[in-house]
Amino acid sequence: MPEFNVGVEFDVYCSCGAALCNQSTTTDWFRGGRGRALTVEPCTQCLDKAHRAGYDERDGEESHD
């Protein structure tokens, strides 16, 4: 069967607005069929913010946004 392979480039952003292109990878997989996957690592800014909020909550303080 004929097939087209099309390359698509796109930008990836966190909901906070941080660019995640350097934290994203694409993979072609063929196990049980053919497909593609996009893996996005968590935004380091949001991880840091959540980490601080967890400490603040533990200490009974308000978040330091």
C-alpha positions as CSV (number, residue, x, y, z in Angstrom):
1,M,0.0,0.0,0.0
2,P,1.4,3.5,-0.8
3,E,2.2,5.6,2.1
4,F,3.2,9.3,2.8
5,N,5.8,10.2,5.5
6,V,5.3,13.8,6.5
7,G,7.7,15.7,8.8
8,V,6.0,18.1,11.2
9,E,7.9,20.6,13.4
10,F,6.1,22.2,16.3
11,D,6.8,24.1,19.5
12,V,5.8,22.7,22.9
13,Y,4.9,25.1,25.8
14,C,3.9,24.5,29.4
15,S,0.7,26.1,30.6
16,C,2.9,28.6,32.5
17,G,4.3,29.8,29.1
18,A,7.8,28.2,29.4
19,A,9.2,26.6,26.2
20,L,9.6,22.9,26.5
21,C,11.2,22.1,23.2
22,N,14.5,21.1,24.7
23,Q,12.6,18.9,27.2
24,S,10.6,17.0,24.6
25,T,11.5,14.0,22.5
26,T,9.7,12.1,19.7
27,T,9.9,8.4,19.1
28,D,8.8,6.1,16.3
29,W,7.6,2.7,17.6
30,F,6.6,-0.4,15.8
31,R,5.5,-2.8,18.6
32,G,2.1,-4.2,17.7
33,G,1.6,-1.7,15.0
34,R,3.2,1.6,13.9
35,G,3.0,4.8,15.7
36,R,4.7,7.9,17.0
37,A,5.1,9.2,20.6
38,L,5.9,12.5,22.1
39,T,7.5,12.6,25.6
40,V,7.5,15.9,27.4
41,E,9.5,16.3,30.6
42,P,7.9,18.4,33.3
43,C,8.6,22.1,33.3
44,T,11.4,22.8,35.7
45,Q,9.8,26.2,36.7
46,C,6.5,24.5,37.7
47,L,8.3,21.7,39.5
48,D,10.3,24.2,41.5
49,K,7.1,26.2,42.3
50,A,5.3,22.9,43.4
51,H,8.3,22.0,45.5
52,R,8.3,25.3,47.3
53,A,4.5,25.1,47.8
54,G,4.9,21.6,49.3
55,Y,7.4,23.0,51.8
56,D,5.2,26.0,52.6
57,E,2.2,23.7,53.1
58,R,4.2,21.4,55.4
59,D,5.4,24.4,57.5
60,G,1.8,25.9,57.5
61,E,2.9,28.9,55.5
62,E,1.2,30.4,52.5
63,S,2.8,30.0,49.0
64,H,5.5,32.5,48.0
65,D,4.3,32.9,44.4
